[in-house]
Amino acid sequence: MKKLVLLLLITVFPYVSFSQSQGTGFAINSNGYIATNFHVVEGQNKITVKGIKGEFTKSYTARVVKLDKANDLAILKVETNLGMIPYGFKNKKEDVASMVFAYGYPIIDLLGNEVKFTEGRISSNSGLMNDPRWYQHTATIQSGNSGGPLFNKYGNLVGINNAGIDNDKVKAITGSETTNINYAIKTRYLLNLMEDLDLQTGSNIGINKLDIEEQYKKVKKFVYIIFGDSEETNRSTKNKKISTTIDIDSYPIQKADGWYTDIDEASKVSRITGKPLLLFFTGSDWCGWCKKLVREVYAKPEFKKWAEKNVILVEIDFPRRSKLSDQIQKQNRDLQQMFGVRGYPTIWFVNPVKTDKGQVNLSQLGSTGYVAGGPTKWIADANKILNSK
């Protein structure tokens, strides 16, 4: 059987005429702060912004003030006031089937520099491989839309557009068509970055009461063209379209509930985000205390919110009825021996540290197990371990 490989096209689209990468950005704070995708600005020596207050003849130099490679986000700063931002920022997830609207600057060499608007619906509350950070939606995005905002019908930001499926490559491999599959990072990951910078979000200033046509007139003045320029870009991309494809085999795979099972993939994310690993040694289908811990703590919203902000979750499972791959079985046995685990559940907090020789060592922070008292008590004990290091 032909191996099924889905290739994800992440838009690093160039501005062909001037050998620049080009994407979209949008205002997040009136004091010159703009959000876009990490991959739009990655490796760029100079970043400029056009379209501020609807003016395309003037360029502003932007500096990067915050990067989040794992979530494909970047925050830029320009030295000008952006005006009163009309839209709000939605922290909670948008419902599947909800209407959404994408703004951006696709293929500006061909389509021009007017803000383009497309509409669609949320198809799924998760992305490729059940990635919980993303929405899948049907508001069409193309080259240059990367970093553009995705709004709901009330004029509140719900996501940041960053990717689409490359239909031609999927068809060549599988023989199947993919139609209008697009992805956006959920707003709450941007809000986490903004919190780190002590940036306050504005509230919706009444555009929720306007029809979509009037919302567009208000919002478009806060959506910008982002240009990146580097020596490498000039040498290698002149008159050439750039795209980056990610093979599903190299994509960090999470279970649908947000837990990793591959320690190497989880370690990559840990090193990028700076969050330690939470290793959960469990017997998922037979260990009563493990099931009790999951039921009383890990399944609770309080734990999920805490974990998303503080750790990368890794399940080290030793089931009796279900079967894991040979690779994961060996990995789990090696980790069990490494940490001297003799009973379940056991939880280790560790930091993956890369050595000069390129190896990754797991630096132990501390361990715990089942703690009575629900998520509040368990999280308090976990924080003592994390805060003591």
C-alpha positions, 0 to 999 in steps of 0.5 A, spaced: 500 500 500 502 506 498 504 510 504 500 516 506 504 522 507 500 529 507 504 535 506 503 541 509 504 547 505 506 553 510 506 560 506 513 563 506 511 566 500 516 571 497 515 578 494 518 576 487 519 583 484 524 585 490 526 578 492 523 579 499 518 574 503 512 577 504 506 576 509 500 579 513 500 582 520 495 586 524 495 591 530 494 588 537 496 594 541 495 601 539 503 603 541 506 600 535 505 592 536 503 588 530 502 580 530 504 575 524 507 568 523 514 566 525 515 563 519 514 570 515 520 574 519 524 568 520 532 569 518 530 576 515 535 581 516 530 587 515 523 587 516 518 593 513 511 594 514 506 598 509 499 599 510 499 602 516 492 607 517 491 605 509 497 608 507 501 604 502 506 609 500 510 609 506 514 604 510 515 603 517 521 599 519 519 594 524 523 590 530 522 583 533 520 583 540 517 576 541 518 570 537 514 563 538 517 558 533 513 552 536 506 556 535 509 560 529 507 566 532 511 573 532 510 580 535 513 586 531 514 593 534 514 599 529 515 606 532 508 609 530 501 609 534 496 605 530 490 608 532 484 605 536 483 598 534 476 596 533 476 588 534 476 584 540 480 578 542 477 571 543 480 567 548 475 561 548 475 556 542 470 558 537 465 553 535 465 548 529 461 550 524 461 558 526 462 563 520 469 566 520 473 571 516 480 572 513 483 578 512 490 578 508 495 580 502 495 574 497 500 574 491 500 582 491 504 582 485 498 580 481 492 582 486 494 588 488 495 591 495 488 592 497 486 588 503 483 581 501 477 578 504 474 571 504 469 567 508 468 560 511 467 556 517 470 553 522 471 545 520 475 543 526 477 545 533 484 541 531 489 541 526 494 537 522 494 530 527 489 533 531 494 539 533 489 542 539 493 549 537 490 550 531 483 551 527 481 548 521 477 552 516 474 554 509 476 561 509 480 561 503 488 563 504 493 563 499 501 566 498 501 572 502 496 571 507 501 568 512 500 572 519 493 575 517 487 575 522 481 570 522 475 574 525 468 571 527 462 574 525 462 579 531 469 582 529 473 578 534 479 575 533 479 568 533 486 566 530 492 567 526 492 564 519 498 560 517 498 554 513 494 550 508 494 543 505 498 543 498 493 539 494 497 538 488 502 534 492 497 530 496 493 528 490 500 526 486 501 521 492 494 519 494 490 520 488 485 524 493 483 531 492 483 536 498 479 542 497 480 548 501 483 546 507 486 552 511 489 552 518 490 558 523 493 558 530 488 560 536 488 566 539 489 564 546 497 562 544 498 570 541 495 572 548 500 568 552 505 572 548 502 578 549 501 577 557 509 576 557 510 583 554 505 586 559 501 588 553 493 589 554 488 587 549 483 592 547 475 590 547 470 590 541 468 597 540 462 596 537 463 593 530 460 587 533 453 591 532 455 592 525 454 588 518 460 584 515 461 590 510 461 595 515 466 591 519 471 590 513 471 598 513 473 598 520 478 592 520 482 593 514 486 599 516 489 595 522 491 589 517 498 590 514 503 588 509 509 585 512 516 585 508 522 581 510 529 582 506 535 578 507 542 577 504 540 569 503 533 571 500 536 575 495 541 570 493 537 564 493 529 567 491 530 572 486 524 570 481 522 564 485 516 562 489 518 559 496 514 554 500 516 550 505 513 543 506 512 539 512 512 531 512 507 528 517 512 523 519 517 529 521 511 533 525 511 533 532 505 528 534 500 529 539 495 524 542 488 528 541 488 529 548 494 533 548 499 528 550 506 526 546 508 519 546 515 520 543 520 523 548 524 526 542 519 530 539 516 532 546 524 534 547 524 538 541 518 542 543 520 543 550 527 546 548 523 551 543 518 553 548 522 553 554 517 549 558 519 542 562 517 535 560 512 532 565 513 524 564 507 520 566 509 513 567 502 509 567 499 503 565 493 506 562 488 500 561 490 496 568 493 501 573 487 503 578 491 509 581 493 511 574 486 512 572 484 515 578 489 520 577 487 522 570 479 522 572 481 527 578 486 531 575 488 530 568 481 530 565 480 537 569 480 544 566 484 547 571 489 542 570 489 543 562 490 550 563 495 549 567 499 544 563 498 548 557 502 554 560 507 550 564 509 544 561 510 539 555 506 533 557 509 526 555 505 519 556 510 513 558 505 508 558 505 500 559 499 497 557 497 490 558 491 489 553 493 494 547 499 494 543 504 500 542 509 500 537 516 496 538 519 503 538 515 506 543 515 500 547 523 500 547 523 508 549 518 507 555 522 501 557 529 505 557 526 511 560 523 506 566 530 504 567 533 511 567 528 514 572 528 507 576 520 507 576 518 501 580 510 503 580 505 507 577 503 512 577 510 516 577 511 523 574 517 526 573 519 533 571 525 534 567 529 539 562 532 536 556 539 539 555 542 539 549 550 537 550 556 540 546 556 533 542 548 534 540 546 529 545 540 530 549 540 529 557 534 529 561 535 533 567 531 531 573 527 537 577 523 532 581 518 527 581 511 526 584 505 521 584 498 520 585 496 526 590 489 526 593 485 533 593 484 534 586 487 538 581 488 544 586 492 540 590 496 536 585 498 543 581 500 546 588 505 540 589 507 540 582 509 548 582 513 547 588 517 542 584 518 547 578 519 553 582 524 550 587 529 549 581 
